[in-house]
């Protein structure tokens, strides 16, 4: 088996509408309703499926829990602009900017938390 890319991931959340509102407002993701009342966050050609803590879809992780994810998103806009936007929305920046190692090379990142406490990393690729 050879994996070629990630199609989607699942976040277990305390509130679907609250999560959709946050990711839409802060990061420009779009709500996608699908299946039997299911909801995802779309961005680019990927998505994050949302499972409500009280009614997660089977099969599922052994111990689904809100606030246990650590996600990194690459953006094209300058990091300083994104940081200004996040601060302007009243969201505390946990750390950054800092240099890290991304999947394809060096990145410059900053971190904040979503309403469930998941750690969100926003990054720019660094080209030397």
C-alpha positions in Angstrom: 0.0 0.0 0.0 1.3 3.5 -0.9 -0.5 6.5 0.6 -0.6 9.5 -1.8 -2.4 12.2 0.3 -4.8 12.8 3.1 -8.4 13.0 2.0 -10.1 14.2 5.2 -9.8 14.0 8.9 -12.4 14.0 11.7 -12.7 16.5 14.6 -14.9 15.5 17.5 -16.5 18.8 18.7 -18.9 20.0 21.4 -20.9 22.1 19.0 -21.2 21.8 15.2 -22.6 25.3 14.6 -20.0 26.9 16.9 -17.2 25.1 15.2 -18.4 25.9 11.7 -18.8 29.6 12.7 -15.3 29.7 14.1 -13.5 28.1 11.2 -15.6 30.0 8.6 -14.9 33.4 10.3 -11.3 32.9 11.2 -10.0 30.7 8.3 -12.5 31.1 5.5 -13.6 27.4 5.5 -17.0 26.5 4.1 -19.7 24.4 5.6 -20.6 21.3 3.6 -23.7 19.3 4.6 -23.6 15.7 3.4 -25.0 12.2 4.0 -27.6 11.9 6.8 -27.3 15.2 8.6 -23.5 15.2 8.6 -21.3 18.3 8.4 -17.8 19.0 7.2 -15.6 22.0 6.8 -14.3 22.4 3.2 -11.1 24.2 2.2 -9.3 23.7 -1.1 -9.8 20.1 -2.1 -9.9 18.7 1.4 -12.3 18.6 4.3 -12.6 18.1 8.0 -15.6 16.0 9.0 -17.2 17.1 12.3 -18.6 14.6 14.8 -20.6 15.8 17.7 -19.2 14.4 21.0 -22.6 13.0 22.1 -23.3 11.3 18.8 -20.1 10.4 16.9 -20.5 8.3 13.8 -19.3 4.7 13.8 -16.7 3.5 13.2 -14.7 6.1 15.2 -11.5 6.6 17.2 -11.2 4.5 20.4 -11.4 7.6 22.6 -12.8 10.6 20.6 -12.4 13.8 22.6 -12.8 17.5 21.8 -9.6 19.5 22.1 -7.2 16.6 21.4 -6.1 17.7 17.9 -3.1 19.6 16.7 -3.6 20.8 13.1 -1.3 22.7 10.8 -2.7 24.7 7.8 -0.5 26.3 5.1 -1.7 29.7 3.9 -0.6 31.9 1.0 -1.2 35.3 2.7 1.7 36.7 4.7 1.9 35.4 8.2 1.8 38.9 9.7 -1.6 39.6 8.1 -3.0 36.3 9.4 -1.7 37.0 12.9 -3.3 40.5 12.7 -6.6 39.0 11.6 -6.6 36.4 14.5 -5.8 39.1 17.1 -8.4 41.4 15.6 -11.0 38.7 16.2 -10.0 38.6 19.9 -8.3 35.2 19.6 -5.1 34.8 21.7 -2.0 33.7 19.9 -0.3 31.0 21.9 3.1 31.2 20.2 4.8 32.6 17.2 6.0 33.4 14.8 8.4 30.5 15.0 10.2 28.3 12.4 9.3 24.7 12.2 9.8 21.8 9.8 6.7 21.1 7.7 6.0 18.1 5.5 7.8 19.5 2.5 10.4 21.8 4.1 10.8 24.7 6.5 7.8 26.8 7.6 7.1 29.8 9.7 4.1 29.4 12.0 1.9 30.8 14.7 -0.5 29.0 17.0 -3.9 29.6 18.5 -6.8 27.4 19.8 -10.3 26.7 18.5 -13.4 26.8 20.7 -12.8 23.1 21.8 -9.1 23.8 22.6 -7.6 22.2 19.6 -4.2 23.7 18.7 -4.3 25.4 15.3 -1.0 26.1 13.6 -1.0 28.6 10.6 2.1 28.5 8.5 3.9 29.9 5.4 6.4 27.8 3.6 9.9 29.3 3.7 11.7 29.5 0.5 15.5 30.1 0.6 
